[in-house]
Amino acid sequence: MCHILVVNQGNWPSGWLRGVIELAVLAIAAEGETYGYVLGARLAEAGLGTIKGGTLYPILNRLVDSGALTAEWRQGDGGPGRKFYRMTDEGLARLSLERQQWLSFSGRVTSIINPEGHTNQLKNTLPNSSRS
């Protein structure tokens, strides 16, 4: 079981964050080479709250272990060294797939919890057995 420790500035339920944090990290990493502090800052800027290092670094390690990211330790210029993360081709393919899956999933959830404000577009893609 994955535990996420978040100072929740957006008051998001922790289960929602657990479901999307890895995808969000992949999306930020796809913007270019980065390191943990910058990733955490970008997540906070996006309104997801402050993701603690005890949550973020295990996620980064899993992404490296799975081949989605590479990691390289570099000495700092007058400061501490940093581990830089770079997206791999495998990571880009994973991001593309999971982005499509997330958009489809979140759209379907929205159609359930806010049917008046959601287009009927997704209803046409549901399997016949799901329509009632």
Salt bridges, closest charged atoms under 4 A:
GLU22 OE1 - ARG62 NH2 3.45
GLU22 OE2 - ARG94 NH2 2.42
GLU31 OE2 - ARG42 NH2 2.48
GLU33 OE2 - ARG74 NH2 2.65
GLU33 OE2 - ARG86 NH2 2.72
GLU72 OE2 - ARG74 NE 3.51
GLU98 OE2 - ARG94 NE 2.89
